[in-house]
Amino acid sequence: MELPKRKHPRLKQYNYASTGAYFVTICTENRKPMLSRISVGRGLAPAELHLTELGCVAEEQLRELETRYDSVVVDKYVIMPNHIHIILLFRGETAGPRPRPTLMDVICAYKSLTTRFCKRLESFAGKKVFQTSFYEHVIRSEAEHLEIWRYIDDNPAKWTEDEFYTP
């Protein structure tokens, strides 16, 4: 039986360390809902997002990215039950004596450190947190940036429409 060919998700010949904005989605292993819970609002009440213990670790490590990498800004994010959406900005400053990190460097470090800290939790007991890869999109315009920003804001309210939603 021939295995399916995996599509390479990155743009060819694109420098993922260059200045710009990136929309990133990271999924949990097997899309297991373990990062947050969403209380869906009734009527006009907004949906409420409640981070789990693992979700708190994921958020803490996300906020640490700006400390870890001088050229990276976490512009917007949401930690959903089974995935995380992030807008990352790579600023024009140089990285100093170290080479400037690529998007892959930043996301791999984030996933690795989040998993390491989660494994210290009794409730987690050494399971895998994230899927191997991640989705990224190079944001090419201000209009696209605003559209993705709104998408991230609206994501918790649309949780019941997600194919992996379970009541």
Residue frames as a rotation matrix with the C-alpha (Angstrom) as fourth column:
MET 1
0.577 0.817 0.000 0.00
0.817 -0.577 0.000 0.00
0.000 0.000 -1.000 0.00
GLU 2
-0.344 -0.701 0.625 1.41
0.678 -0.646 -0.352 3.36
0.650 0.302 0.697 -1.01
LEU 3
-0.218 0.198 -0.956 1.42
0.853 -0.438 -0.285 6.01
-0.475 -0.877 -0.073 1.71
PRO 4
0.777 0.516 0.360 -0.17
0.625 -0.701 -0.345 9.37
0.075 0.493 -0.867 0.89
LYS 5
-0.295 -0.886 0.358 2.28
0.791 -0.436 -0.429 12.13
0.537 0.157 0.829 0.02
ARG 6
0.203 0.300 -0.932 2.35
0.852 -0.524 0.017 14.83
-0.483 -0.797 -0.362 2.64
LYS 7
0.576 0.053 0.816 1.89
0.553 -0.761 -0.341 18.34
0.603 0.647 -0.467 1.30
HIS 8
-0.476 -0.784 -0.397 4.68
0.865 -0.336 -0.373 20.64
0.159 -0.521 0.839 2.45
PRO 9
0.430 0.868 -0.247 2.81
0.901 -0.430 0.057 23.44
-0.056 -0.247 -0.967 4.26
ARG 10
0.135 -0.454 -0.881 5.46
0.344 -0.812 0.471 26.19
-0.929 -0.367 0.046 3.98
LEU 11
0.947 0.149 -0.285 6.01
-0.173 -0.510 -0.843 28.66
-0.270 0.847 -0.457 1.14
LYS 12
0.447 -0.828 0.337 9.00
0.887 0.460 -0.048 27.75
-0.115 0.320 0.940 -0.99
GLN 13
-0.265 -0.746 0.611 11.79
0.773 -0.543 -0.327 30.31
0.576 0.386 0.721 -1.07
TYR 14
0.582 0.478 0.658 10.19
-0.022 -0.799 0.601 32.37
0.813 -0.364 -0.454 1.75
ASN 15
-0.583 -0.811 -0.050 12.41
0.133 -0.035 -0.990 33.60
0.802 -0.584 0.128 4.59
TYR 16
0.420 0.837 -0.350 10.43
0.438 0.151 0.886 32.81
0.795 -0.525 -0.303 7.74
ALA 17
-0.128 -0.472 -0.872 12.78
0.965 -0.261 0.000 34.98
-0.228 -0.842 0.489 9.82
SER 18
-0.708 -0.195 0.678 11.87
0.494 -0.824 0.279 38.12
0.504 0.533 0.680 7.86
THR 19
-0.903 0.383 -0.196 9.97
-0.141 -0.694 -0.706 41.07
-0.406 -0.610 0.681 9.27
GLY 20
-0.603 0.762 -0.236 6.22
-0.383 -0.018 0.923 40.58
0.699 0.648 0.303 9.01
ALA 21
-0.237 0.651 0.721 3.07
-0.922 0.083 -0.378 39.14
-0.306 -0.755 0.580 10.53
TYR 22
-0.787 -0.062 -0.613 2.21
-0.291 0.914 0.282 35.45
0.543 0.400 -0.738 10.75
PHE 23
0.218 0.879 0.425 -1.05
-0.969 0.142 0.203 33.70
0.118 -0.456 0.882 11.64
VAL 24
-0.740 -0.560 -0.372 -0.31
-0.467 0.826 -0.315 30.41
0.484 -0.060 -0.873 13.38
THR 25
0.484 0.833 0.269 -2.60
-0.829 0.339 0.445 27.60
0.279 -0.438 0.854 14.50
ILE 26
-0.731 -0.676 -0.095 -1.31
-0.563 0.676 -0.475 24.87
0.385 -0.294 -0.875 16.79
CYS 27
0.353 0.904 -0.243 -3.53
-0.626 0.421 0.656 21.83
0.695 -0.080 0.714 17.48
THR 28
0.034 -0.264 0.964 -3.49
-0.903 0.405 0.142 19.51
-0.428 -0.875 -0.225 20.44
GLU 29
-0.910 -0.408 -0.068 -2.61
-0.406 0.852 0.331 15.86
-0.077 0.329 -0.941 19.93
ASN 30
-0.769 0.636 0.063 -5.60
0.618 0.715 0.325 14.09
0.162 0.289 -0.944 18.35
ARG 31
-0.489 0.551 0.676 -7.53
-0.116 -0.809 0.576 17.38
0.865 0.203 0.459 18.76
LYS 32
-0.162 0.380 -0.911 -8.17
0.879 0.474 0.041 16.45
0.448 -0.794 -0.411 22.37
PRO 33
0.366 0.368 0.855 -9.95
0.039 -0.924 0.381 19.33
0.930 -0.106 -0.352 24.20
MET 34
0.374 -0.307 -0.875 -7.54
0.885 0.400 0.238 19.91
0.276 -0.864 0.422 27.09
LEU 35
-0.638 -0.731 0.243 -6.49
0.646 -0.680 -0.346 23.58
0.419 -0.064 0.906 27.00
SER 36
-0.910 0.393 0.133 -9.74
-0.411 -0.812 -0.414 25.36
-0.054 -0.432 0.900 27.88
ARG 37
-0.463 0.876 0.132 -13.48
0.844 0.481 -0.237 25.07
-0.271 0.002 -0.962 28.33
ILE 38
-0.951 0.225 0.212 -15.96
-0.108 -0.884 0.454 27.38
0.289 0.409 0.865 26.68
SER 39
-0.452 0.875 -0.175 -19.28
0.555 0.123 -0.823 28.25
-0.698 -0.469 -0.541 28.27
VAL 40
-0.728 0.239 0.643 -21.49
0.568 -0.317 0.760 29.16
0.385 0.918 0.095 25.35
GLY 41
-0.919 0.352 -0.175 -23.56
-0.182 -0.775 -0.605 32.26
-0.349 -0.524 0.777 26.10
ARG 42
-0.335 0.896 0.291 -27.34
0.904 0.393 -0.167 32.20
-0.264 0.208 -0.942 25.94
GLY 43
0.742 0.669 -0.047 -29.15
0.614 -0.706 -0.354 34.92
-0.270 0.233 -0.934 23.98
LEU 44
0.818 -0.422 0.391 -26.91
-0.091 -0.766 -0.636 38.00
0.568 0.485 -0.665 23.85
ALA 45
0.769 -0.565 0.299 -24.52
-0.359 0.007 0.933 36.74
-0.529 -0.825 -0.197 26.54
PRO 46
0.320 -0.728 -0.606 -20.99
-0.883 0.003 -0.470 36.28
0.344 0.686 -0.642 25.18
ALA 47
0.738 -0.208 -0.642 -19.17
0.215 0.974 -0.069 32.96
0.640 -0.087 0.763 25.27
GLU 48
0.673 -0.539 0.507 -16.79
-0.734 -0.406 0.544 32.64
-0.087 -0.738 -0.669 28.23
LEU 49
0.442 -0.644 -0.624 -13.41
-0.112 0.651 -0.751 30.95
0.890 0.402 0.216 27.88
HIS 50
0.779 -0.202 0.593 -11.95
-0.599 0.035 0.800 29.22
-0.182 -0.979 -0.093 30.96
LEU 51
0.069 -0.852 -0.519 -8.35
-0.739 0.306 -0.601 27.97
0.671 0.425 -0.608 30.75
THR 52
0.918 0.068 -0.391 -7.51
0.154 0.847 0.508 24.57
0.366 -0.527 0.767 32.20
GLU 53
0.661 -0.749 -0.044 -4.29
-0.022 -0.078 0.997 24.00
-0.750 -0.658 -0.068 34.13
LEU 54
-0.055 -0.666 0.744 -2.63
0.840 0.372 0.395 23.03
-0.540 0.647 0.539 30.82
GLY 55
0.480 0.337 0.810 -4.11
0.767 -0.610 -0.201 26.09
0.426 0.717 -0.551 29.13
CYS 56
0.979 -0.166 -0.117 -2.60
-0.061 -0.787 0.613 28.33
-0.194 -0.594 -0.781 31.82
VAL 57
0.151 -0.966 0.210 0.83
0.311 0.248 0.917 26.82
-0.938 -0.073 0.338 31.12
ALA 58
-0.004 -0.095 0.996 0.27
0.996 0.083 0.012 27.33
-0.084 0.992 0.094 27.37
GLU 59
0.831 0.369 0.415 -0.66
0.411 -0.912 -0.012 30.99
0.374 0.181 -0.910 27.95
GLU 60
0.776 -0.595 -0.210 2.30
-0.066 -0.407 0.911 31.61
-0.627 -0.693 -0.355 30.26
GLN 61
-0.106 -0.857 0.505 4.74
0.576 0.361 0.733 30.18
-0.810 0.369 0.455 27.70
LEU 62
0.293 0.296 0.909 3.10
0.930 -0.308 -0.199 32.22
0.221 0.904 -0.365 24.94
ARG 63
0.992 0.094 0.080 3.64
0.068 -0.957 0.283 35.42
0.103 -0.275 -0.956 26.90
GLU 64
0.490 -0.872 -0.005 7.27
0.089 0.044 0.995 34.40
-0.867 -0.488 0.099 27.52
LEU 65
0.427 -0.322 0.845 8.01
0.892 0.305 -0.334 34.37
-0.150 0.896 0.418 23.77
GLU 66
0.826 -0.069 0.559 8.53
0.154 -0.927 -0.342 38.14
0.542 0.369 -0.755 23.75
THR 67
0.736 -0.605 0.304 11.09
-0.549 -0.271 0.791 37.82
-0.396 -0.748 -0.532 26.56
ARG 68
0.377 -0.565 0.734 12.81
0.319 0.823 0.469 34.89
-0.870 0.057 0.490 24.90
TYR 69
-0.190 -0.362 0.913 12.96
0.978 0.008 0.206 36.50
-0.082 0.932 0.353 21.43
ASP 70
-0.498 -0.104 -0.861 13.59
0.304 -0.951 -0.061 40.26
-0.812 -0.292 0.505 21.19
SER 71
-0.936 0.039 -0.349 12.32
-0.326 -0.470 0.821 40.43
-0.132 0.882 0.452 17.61
VAL 72
-0.653 0.726 -0.215 8.99
0.452 0.602 0.659 38.62
0.607 0.333 -0.721 18.26
VAL 73
-0.797 0.532 0.286 5.71
-0.594 -0.605 -0.531 40.20
-0.110 -0.593 0.798 19.41
VAL 74
-0.716 0.696 0.053 2.62
0.695 0.718 -0.034 38.18
-0.062 0.013 -0.998 20.32
ASP 75
-0.923 0.328 0.202 0.02
-0.222 -0.882 0.415 40.47
0.315 0.338 0.887 18.75
LYS 76
0.001 0.973 0.229 -3.18
-0.997 -0.016 0.073 38.47
0.075 -0.228 0.971 19.39
TYR 77
-0.861 -0.244 -0.446 -4.10
-0.258 0.966 -0.030 34.95
0.438 0.090 -0.894 20.52
VAL 78
0.241 0.860 0.450 -6.86
-0.960 0.144 0.241 32.70
0.142 -0.490 0.860 21.75
ILE 79
-0.877 -0.476 0.061 -6.46
-0.477 0.851 -0.221 29.37
0.053 -0.223 -0.973 23.51
MET 80
0.122 0.943 -0.308 -9.35
-0.891 0.241 0.386 27.18
0.438 0.227 0.870 22.43
PRO 81
0.664 0.178 0.726 -10.08
-0.600 0.706 0.376 23.72
-0.446 -0.686 0.576 23.92
ASN 82
0.639 -0.371 0.674 -8.14
0.427 0.900 0.091 21.86
-0.640 0.229 0.733 21.20
HIS 83
0.175 -0.636 0.751 -6.11
0.926 -0.152 -0.344 24.51
0.334 0.756 0.563 19.37
ILE 84
0.121 -0.237 -0.964 -4.39
0.506 -0.821 0.266 27.86
-0.854 -0.520 0.021 19.72
HIS 85
0.576 0.014 0.817 -4.57
0.745 -0.422 -0.517 30.74
0.337 0.907 -0.253 17.23
ILE 86
0.207 -0.603 -0.770 -1.76
0.570 -0.565 0.597 33.30
-0.795 -0.562 0.226 17.35
ILE 87
0.882 -0.192 0.431 -0.75
0.263 -0.558 -0.787 36.37
0.392 0.808 -0.441 15.37
LEU 88
0.362 -0.853 -0.377 3.02
0.694 -0.024 0.719 36.78
-0.622 -0.522 0.583 15.70
LEU 89
0.987 -0.158 0.017 4.88
-0.114 -0.777 -0.619 39.86
0.111 0.609 -0.785 14.53
PHE 90
0.288 -0.957 -0.020 8.55
0.931 0.275 0.240 39.68
-0.224 -0.088 0.971 13.62
ARG 91
0.874 0.020 -0.486 10.03
0.045 -0.998 0.039 43.15
-0.484 -0.055 -0.873 14.07
GLY 92
0.877 -0.476 0.069 12.88
-0.018 -0.175 -0.984 44.64
0.480 0.862 -0.162 12.07
GLU 93
0.511 -0.738 0.440 15.47
-0.847 -0.345 0.404 44.68
-0.147 -0.579 -0.802 14.84
THR 94
-0.041 -0.615 -0.787 18.38
-0.498 0.696 -0.518 42.29
0.866 0.371 -0.335 14.61
ALA 95
0.810 0.395 -0.432 18.63
0.077 0.660 0.748 39.49
0.581 -0.639 0.504 17.10
GLY 96
0.673 -0.642 0.366 22.00
-0.679 -0.342 0.649 40.63
-0.292 -0.686 -0.667 18.48
PRO 97
-0.354 -0.935 -0.017 24.83
-0.878 0.326 0.351 38.09
-0.323 0.139 -0.936 18.62
ARG 98
-0.432 0.274 0.859 22.46
0.127 0.962 -0.243 35.18
-0.893 0.004 -0.450 18.02
PRO 99
-0.969 0.169 0.178 21.01
0.176 -0.029 0.984 34.46
0.171 0.985 -0.002 14.59
ARG 100
-0.529 0.846 0.071 17.49
-0.845 -0.517 -0.134 35.79
-0.076 -0.131 0.988 14.12
PRO 101
-0.642 0.313 0.700 14.96
0.003 0.914 -0.406 33.01
-0.767 -0.258 -0.588 14.86
THR 102
-0.868 0.465 -0.176 12.65
-0.176 0.045 0.983 31.70
0.465 0.884 0.043 12.18
LEU 103
0.010 0.956 0.294 8.95
-0.934 -0.096 0.345 31.16
0.358 -0.278 0.891 12.71
MET 104
0.502 0.138 -0.854 9.68
-0.076 0.990 0.115 27.43
0.862 0.007 0.507 12.97
ASP 105
-0.580 -0.774 -0.253 12.31
0.276 0.106 -0.955 28.07
0.767 -0.624 0.152 15.69
VAL 106
-0.724 0.339 0.601 9.84
-0.643 -0.648 -0.409 30.12
0.251 -0.682 0.687 17.73
ILE 107
0.332 0.939 -0.084 6.93
-0.855 0.337 0.394 27.67
0.398 -0.059 0.915 17.42
CYS 108
0.278 -0.301 -0.912 9.10
0.131 0.953 -0.275 24.60
0.952 -0.043 0.304 18.08
ALA 109
-0.811 -0.584 0.030 10.56
0.092 -0.178 -0.980 26.23
0.577 -0.792 0.198 21.21
TYR 110
-0.421 0.745 0.517 7.06
-0.881 -0.472 -0.037 27.23
0.216 -0.472 0.855 22.35
LYS 111
0.539 0.673 -0.506 5.64
-0.569 0.734 0.371 23.73
0.622 0.088 0.778 21.88
SER 112
-0.039 -0.670 -0.741 8.65
0.285 0.704 -0.651 22.09
0.958 -0.237 0.163 23.52
LEU 113
-0.898 -0.339 0.280 8.68
-0.123 -0.417 -0.900 24.33
0.422 -0.843 0.333 26.59
THR 114
-0.111 0.936 0.334 4.90
-0.958 -0.190 0.216 24.16
0.265 -0.296 0.918 27.02
THR 115
0.551 0.281 -0.785 5.05
-0.227 0.957 0.183 20.35
0.803 0.077 0.591 26.88
ARG 116
-0.426 -0.805 -0.412 7.97
0.280 0.316 -0.907 20.25
0.860 -0.502 0.091 29.32
PHE 117
-0.846 0.134 0.516 6.10
-0.497 -0.548 -0.672 22.37
0.192 -0.826 0.530 31.89
CYS 118
0.211 0.974 -0.084 2.85
-0.897 0.227 0.379 20.42
0.388 -0.004 0.922 31.37
LYS 119
0.201 -0.192 -0.961 4.66
0.016 0.981 -0.192 17.14
0.979 0.023 0.200 32.06
ARG 120
-0.844 -0.531 0.067 5.47
-0.017 -0.098 -0.995 18.46
0.535 -0.841 0.074 35.54
LEU 121
-0.310 0.823 0.476 1.78
-0.932 -0.362 0.018 18.64
0.187 -0.439 0.879 36.39
GLU 122
-0.760 0.071 0.646 0.32
-0.272 0.868 -0.415 15.65
-0.590 -0.491 -0.641 38.24
SER 123
0.216 0.974 0.063 -2.89
-0.259 0.119 -0.958 15.89
-0.941 0.191 0.278 36.22
PHE 124
0.463 -0.063 -0.884 -1.00
-0.876 -0.184 -0.446 15.53
-0.135 0.981 -0.140 32.96
ALA 125
0.420 -0.329 0.846 1.30
-0.252 0.853 0.457 12.57
-0.872 -0.405 0.275 33.62
GLY 126
-0.417 -0.907 0.062 3.57
-0.189 0.153 0.970 12.77
-0.889 0.393 -0.235 30.56
LYS 127
0.367 0.583 0.725 1.11
0.660 0.386 -0.645 12.71
-0.656 0.715 -0.243 27.67
LYS 128
-0.670 -0.516 0.533 1.75
0.741 -0.433 0.513 14.46
-0.034 0.739 0.673 24.39
VAL 129
-0.273 0.557 -0.784 0.29
0.245 -0.748 -0.617 17.98
-0.930 -0.360 0.067 24.21
PHE 130
0.164 0.288 -0.944 0.56
-0.647 -0.691 -0.323 19.08
-0.745 0.663 0.073 20.57
GLN 131
0.918 0.090 0.387 0.40
0.256 0.613 -0.748 17.60
-0.304 0.785 0.539 17.10
THR 132
0.129 -0.970 0.206 3.76
0.864 0.212 0.456 17.40
-0.486 0.120 0.866 15.33
SER 133
-0.581 -0.367 0.726 3.30
0.749 -0.591 0.300 20.24
0.319 0.718 0.619 12.86
PHE 134
-0.241 0.563 -0.790 1.41
0.435 -0.665 -0.607 23.53
-0.867 -0.491 -0.085 12.83
TYR 135
0.333 0.427 0.840 -0.47
0.940 -0.221 -0.260 25.69
0.075 0.877 -0.475 10.36
GLU 136
-0.305 -0.397 -0.866 0.91
0.432 -0.868 0.246 29.08
-0.849 -0.299 0.436 9.38
HIS 137
0.476 0.424 0.771 -0.14
0.876 -0.303 -0.374 31.84
0.075 0.853 -0.516 7.04
VAL 138
-0.701 -0.698 -0.145 1.94
0.693 -0.715 0.091 34.87
-0.167 -0.036 0.985 6.07
ILE 139
0.386 0.834 -0.394 -0.27
0.697 -0.543 -0.469 37.93
-0.605 -0.093 -0.791 6.60
ARG 140
-0.370 -0.606 0.705 0.18
0.928 -0.197 0.317 40.13
-0.053 0.771 0.635 3.54
SER 141
-0.421 0.254 0.871 -1.97
0.238 -0.896 0.376 43.21
0.876 0.365 0.316 4.17
GLU 142
-0.939 0.127 0.319 -3.50
-0.341 -0.474 -0.812 45.34
0.048 -0.871 0.488 6.91
ALA 143
-0.029 0.991 -0.129 -7.00
-0.958 0.009 0.285 44.27
0.284 0.132 0.950 5.80
GLU 144
0.199 0.021 -0.980 -6.03
-0.093 0.996 0.002 40.60
0.976 0.091 0.200 6.12
HIS 145
-0.820 -0.547 -0.169 -4.48
0.162 0.061 -0.985 41.31
0.549 -0.835 0.038 9.54
LEU 146
-0.677 0.628 0.384 -7.75
-0.733 -0.528 -0.428 42.87
-0.066 -0.571 0.818 10.75
GLU 147
0.248 0.769 -0.589 -9.80
-0.762 0.530 0.371 39.99
0.598 0.357 0.718 9.31
ILE 148
-0.110 -0.387 -0.916 -7.66
0.246 0.882 -0.402 37.42
0.963 -0.270 -0.002 11.16
TRP 149
-0.946 -0.195 0.258 -7.78
-0.160 -0.412 -0.897 39.56
0.281 -0.890 0.358 14.33
ARG 150
-0.213 0.957 0.197 -11.61
-0.974 -0.225 0.036 39.47
0.079 -0.184 0.980 14.20
TYR 151
0.273 0.255 -0.928 -11.55
-0.363 0.920 0.146 35.73
0.891 0.297 0.343 13.48
ILE 152
-0.623 -0.581 -0.524 -9.50
0.301 0.440 -0.846 35.15
0.722 -0.685 -0.099 16.64
ASP 153
-0.855 0.351 0.381 -11.84
-0.518 -0.592 -0.617 37.39
0.009 -0.725 0.688 18.67
ASP 154
0.038 0.985 -0.169 -14.95
-0.988 0.062 0.139 35.57
0.148 0.162 0.976 17.38
ASN 155
-0.471 -0.321 -0.822 -13.54
-0.430 0.897 -0.103 32.05
0.770 0.304 -0.560 17.70
PRO 156
-0.991 0.108 0.078 -14.86
-0.018 0.475 -0.880 31.24
-0.132 -0.874 -0.468 21.23
ALA 157
-0.297 0.945 -0.133 -18.41
-0.663 -0.305 -0.683 32.32
-0.687 -0.115 0.718 20.27
LYS 158
0.283 0.370 -0.885 -18.29
-0.935 0.311 -0.169 29.96
0.213 0.875 0.434 17.27
TRP 159
-0.648 -0.640 0.414 -16.98
-0.734 0.669 -0.116 26.97
-0.202 -0.379 -0.903 19.24
THR 160
-0.050 0.705 0.707 -20.25
-0.261 0.674 -0.691 25.03
-0.964 -0.219 0.151 18.88
GLU 161
0.812 0.314 -0.492 -19.77
-0.524 0.021 -0.851 25.14
-0.257 0.949 0.182 15.08
ASP 162
-0.190 -0.971 -0.146 -16.33
-0.976 0.170 0.139 23.48
-0.110 0.169 -0.979 15.34
GLU 163
0.272 0.304 -0.913 -16.24
-0.580 0.809 0.097 19.94
0.768 0.503 0.397 13.95
PHE 164
-0.464 -0.525 -0.714 -14.52
0.247 0.697 -0.673 18.74
0.851 -0.489 -0.193 17.15
TYR 165
-0.523 0.372 0.767 -17.01
-0.776 -0.580 -0.248 20.39
0.353 -0.724 0.592 19.53
THR 166
-0.406 0.487 -0.773 -18.62
0.449 0.843 0.296 18.04
0.796 -0.227 -0.561 22.04
PRO 167
0.227 0.583 0.780 -21.22
-0.398 -0.676 0.620 19.34
0.889 -0.452 0.079 24.53
